[in-house]
Amino acid sequence: MNYAFAALFYSAAAILVAGLAAKIAQYARVPAPLKIPTTPAPMTRTGVVWRMLREVALFESLYRANKWIWLFGWLFHAALALVLVRHLRYFTEPVWDVVVIAQPFGVYAGFAMLAGLGGLWARRFLVERIRYISTVSDHLMLALFVAIAASGLAMKYVAHTDVVAVKVFMLGLLAFEIQPLPADPLVLVHLALVALLMAIFPASKLLHAPGVFFSPTRNQADDAREVRHVTAWAK
Ligand code: HEM
């Protein structure tokens, strides 16, 4: 079992890193021949950096577009970020101060994450227009996140696992030494689903995370009247 999970994580990590690198290289090569920033847009690079920061941290354009999707979407992503920060304790020794401070909030973030996912999923059933355009993969991605969060919370509140042993296993993987993993069903399910998430990431809609940085409507300055725009391949 230890070797099976170690092999699972090494393969999933390899697919994630190689797949993501290939996708990002592909995005970086796509030509952007036209100036198409969504206006009103900043006129300088510094302004673009600020706009992108607001987009990534607050989902500004989604807020303008749809308040309900923004509420549930932002709740899910902010909670996910906190949960991931809290999880850094399994990969670091000594644990960083910021990770220690995040611990108590991280637990509630697990519930907030489920609430956000619940709202996003409900909308795919309840809003007719969204139900019509929802694909099987949209539902499966939500189900995967719900299952990861539910198995994590179940470990915390229903059937505990030996978190110290989980940490020893994870630190072992980072040092290429296979350590024993607790054989509790919940931890095995949680970790197997996380490995699945890592492996499908580079072929899924989750690519919107790196993709937002390559979106011409967001990353271009509105300076077409000041600077002649010539795309790299046209020079
Ligand atoms: C290899 C990576 C991971 C490991 C080793 C891991 C391990 C764990 C463990 C041991 C717990 C129980 C904590 C406790 O009993 O105090 C837990 C909880 C949880 N996990 Fe993970 N997990 C991993 C990745 C993830 C990912 C990627 C997500 C989200 C997509 C996630 C979501 C959660 C949630 C929501 C909880 C409950 C709240 C909390 O305790 O923070 N986990 N995880």
Boltz pocket constraint, residues with backbone or C-beta under 6 A from the ligand:
constraints:
  - pocket:
      binder: B
      contacts: [[A, 80], [A, 83], [A, 86], [A, 87], [A, 90], [A, 106], [A, 107], [A, 109], [A, 110], [A, 111], [A, 113], [A, 145], [A, 148], [A, 149], [A, 150], [A, 151], [A, 152], [A, 153], [A, 155], [A, 156], [A, 160], [A, 161], [A, 163], [A, 166], [A, 170], [A, 187], [A, 190], [A, 191], [A, 194]]
      max_distance: 6.0
